[in-house]
């Protein structure tokens, strides 16, 4: 596999001990990871890798998603917002209206 152009992380609320303790997992961030992986595949975005992350420490804004290398952070992510972020990513720009400020 080649180095991806974008790496998308979705908060999974997991702490160093392995147990989830935040908000993101309670709002089904694991399901969002699955949705995101399916959308990336369906859209043929070969340069995008998706990963579940440990706690991203922004519980009050969860579920949180971050896109690297640009470092774009998105709050209260759901399937609709994921679609909008991927649309923007395909256009080579961030989904500005969804960015955490």
Contact map, one row per residue, 1 for C-alpha under 8 A:
11100000000000000000000000000000000000000000000000000000000000000000000000000000000000000000000000000
11110000000000000000000000000000000000000000000000000000000000000000000000000000000000000000000000000
11111000000000000000000000000000000000000000001000000000000000000000000000000000000000000000000000000
01111110000000000000000000000000000000000000011110000000000000000000000000000000000000000000000000000
00111110000000000000000000000000000000000000001100000000000000000000100000000000000000000000000000000
00011111000000000000000000000000000000000000001110000000000000000011100000000000000000000000000000000
00011111100000000000000000000000000000000000000111100000000000000011100000000000000000000000000000000
00000111110000000000000000000000000000000000000111100000000000001111000000000000000000000000000000000
00000011111000000000000000000000000000000000000001111000000000001110000000000000000000000000000000000
00000001111100000000000000001001100000000000000001111000000000111100000000000000000000000000000000000
00000000111110000000000110001000000000000000000000011111000001111000000000000000000000000000000000000
00000000011111000001000110001100000000000000000000011110000000000000000000000000000000000000000000000
00000000001111100001111110000000000000000000000000001111000000000000000000000000000000000000000000000
00000000000111111111110000000000000000000000000000001110000000000000000000000000000000000000000000000
00000000000011111111100000000000000000000000000000000110000000000000000000000000000000000000000000000
00000000000001111110000000000000000000000000000000000000000000000000000000000000000000000000000000000
00000000000001111110000000000000000000000000000000000000000000000000000000000000000000000000000000000
00000000000001111111000000000000000000000000000000000000000000000000000000000000000000000000000000000
00000000000001111111100000000000000000000000000000000000000000000000000000000000000000000000000000000
00000000000111100111110010000000000000000000000000000000000000000000000000000000000000000000000000000
00000000000011100011111010000000000000000000000000000000000000000000000000000000000000000000000000000
00000000000011000001111111000000000000000000000000000010001000000000000000000000000000000000000000000
00000000000010000000111111100000000000000000000000000000001101100000000000000000000000000000000000000
00000000001110000000011111111000000000000000000000000000001001110000000000000000000000000000000000000
00000000001110000001111111111100000000000000000000000000000000100000000000000000000000000000000000000
00000000000000000000011111111000000000000000000000000000000000000000000000000000000000000000000000000
00000000000000000000001111111000000000000000000000000000000001100000000000000000000000000000000000000
00000000000000000000000111111111000000000000000000000000000000000000000000000000000000000000000000000
00000000011100000000000111111111100000000000000000000000000000100000000000000000000000000000000000000
00000000000100000000000010011111110000000000000000010000000000000000000000000000000000000000000000000
00000000000000000000000000011111111000000000000000000000000000000000000000000000000000000000000000000
00000000010000000000000000011111111100000000000000000000000000000000000000000110000000000000000000000
00000000010000000000000000001111111110000000000001110000000000000000000000000000000000000000000000000
00000000000000000000000000000111111111000000000000000000000000000000000000000000000000000000000000000
00000000000000000000000000000011111111100000000000000000000000000000000000000010000000000000000000000
00000000000000000000000000000001111111110000000001000000000000000000000000000010010000000000000000000
00000000000000000000000000000000111111111000000001000000000000000000000000000000000000000000000000000
00000000000000000000000000000000011111111100000000000000000000000000000000000000000000000000000000000
00000000000000000000000000000000001111111110000000000000000000000000000000000000001000000000000000000
00000000000000000000000000000000000111111111110100000000000000000000000000000000000001000000000000000
00000000000000000000000000000000000011111111110000000000000000000000000000000000000000000000000000000
00000000000000000000000000000000000001111111100000000000000000000000000000000000000000000000000000000
00000000000000000000000000000000000000111111100000000000000000000000000000000000000000000000000000000
00000000000000000000000000000000000000011111110000000000000000000000000000000000000000000000000000000
00000000000000000000000000000000000000011111111100000000000000000000000000000000000000000000000000000
00010000000000000000000000000000000000011001111110000000000000000000000000000000000000000000000000000
00111100000000000000000000000000000000000000111110000000000000000000000000000000000000000000000000000
00011111000000000000000000000000000000010000111111000000000000000000000000000000000000000000000000000
00010111000000000000000000000000000000000000011111100000000000000000000000000000000000000000000000000
00000011110000000000000000000000100110000000000111110000000000000000000000000000000000000000000000000
00000011110000000000000000000000100000000000000011111000000000000000000000000000000000000000000000000
00000000111100000000000000000100100000000000000001111100000000000000000000000000000000000000000000000
00000000111111000000000000000000000000000000000000111111000000000000000000000000000000000000000000000
00000000001111100000000000000000000000000000000000011111000000000000000000000000000000000000000000000
00000000001111100000010000000000000000000000000000001111110000000000000000000000000000000000000000000
00000000001010000000000000000000000000000000000000001111111000010000000000000000000000000000000000000
00000000000000000000000000000000000000000000000000000011111000000000000000000000000000000000000000000
00000000000000000000000000000000000000000000000000000011111111010000000000000000000000000000000000000
00000000000000000000011100000000000000000000000000000001111111110000000000000000000000000000000000000
00000000000000000000001000000000000000000000000000000000011111000000000000000000000000000000000000000
00000000000000000000000000000000000000000000000000000000011111110000000000110000000000000000000000000
00000000001000000000001100100000000000000000000000000000011111110000000000111000000000000000000000000
00000000011000000000001110101000000000000000000000000000001011111000000000111100000000000000000000000
00000000011000000000000100000000000000000000000000000001011011111100000011111000000000000000000000000
00000001111000000000000000000000000000000000000000000000000000111110000011101000000000000000000000000
00000001110000000000000000000000000000000000000000000000000000011111001111000000000000000000000000000
00000111100000000000000000000000000000000000000000000000000000001111111110000000000000000000000000000
00000111000000000000000000000000000000000000000000000000000000000111111100000000000000000000000000000
00001110000000000000000000000000000000000000000000000000000000000011111000000000000000000000000000000
00000000000000000000000000000000000000000000000000000000000000000011111100000000000000000000000000000
00000000000000000000000000000000000000000000000000000000000000000111111110000000000000000000000000000
00000000000000000000000000000000000000000000000000000000000000000111011111000000000000000000010000110
00000000000000000000000000000000000000000000000000000000000000011110001111100000000000000000000000110
00000000000000000000000000000000000000000000000000000000000000011100000111111000000000000000000001110
00000000000000000000000000000000000000000000000000000000000011111000000011111000000000000000000001110
00000000000000000000000000000000000000000000000000000000000011110000000001111100000000000000000000000
00000000000000000000000000000000000000000000000000000000000001111000000001111111110000000000000000000
00000000000000000000000000000001000000000000000000000000000000100000000000011111110000000000000000000
00000000000000000000000000000001001100000000000000000000000000000000000000001111111000000000000000000
00000000000000000000000000000000000000000000000000000000000000000000000000001111111100000000000000000
00000000000000000000000000000000000000000000000000000000000000000000000000001111111110000000000001000
00000000000000000000000000000000000100000000000000000000000000000000000000001111111111000000000000000
00000000000000000000000000000000000000100000000000000000000000000000000000000011111111100000000000000
00000000000000000000000000000000000000000000000000000000000000000000000000000001111111110000001000000
00000000000000000000000000000000000000000000000000000000000000000000000000000000111111111000011000000
00000000000000000000000000000000000000010000000000000000000000000000000000000000011111111100000000000
00000000000000000000000000000000000000000000000000000000000000000000000000000000001111111110000000000
00000000000000000000000000000000000000000000000000000000000000000000000000000000000111111111111000000
00000000000000000000000000000000000000000000000000000000000000000000000000000000000011111111111000000
00000000000000000000000000000000000000000000000000000000000000000000000000000000000001111111100000000
00000000000000000000000000000000000000000000000000000000000000000000000000000000000000111111100000000
00000000000000000000000000000000000000000000000000000000000000000000000000000000000000011111110000000
00000000000000000000000000000000000000000000000000000000000000000000000000000000000000011111111000000
00000000000000000000000000000000000000000000000000000000000000000000000100000000000010011001111100100
00000000000000000000000000000000000000000000000000000000000000000000000000000000000110011000111111100
00000000000000000000000000000000000000000000000000000000000000000000000000000000000000000000011111100
00000000000000000000000000000000000000000000000000000000000000000000000000000000000000000000001111100
00000000000000000000000000000000000000000000000000000000000000000000000001100000100000000000001111110
00000000000000000000000000000000000000000000000000000000000000000000000111100000000000000000011111111
00000000000000000000000000000000000000000000000000000000000000000000000111100000000000000000000001111
00000000000000000000000000000000000000000000000000000000000000000000000000000000000000000000000000111
